[in-house]
Amino acid sequence: MNRTINLDKTQRDGEQRAAFRNAVDEMGMTFTDSSSFERAFSRTKQAASRNGAVTGAQLQAIVDEAESGMEIFRGVADTFR
């Protein structure tokens, strides 16, 4: 899906969460618990802040990463770059 999500910095947190939840729902993705939702939302906000928007493929990767818990290794990998 060629979905793009833009989390505008001028939006309130609740509006950003609603936009994120809507994009995730439209793509048919689900979360097993609230902590994986929070991790994915936080990473999506970071990516949108850096890039201006997040593509559907990026969103899918972020959600998959949050669900699997693999983001714990991101800091270790970034140390060696």
Summary of the structure (lengths in Angstrom):
residues: 81
radius of gyration: 12.5
end to end distance: 31.1
largest distance: 36.2
contacts: 198
relative contact order: 0.18
helix: 68%
strand: 5%
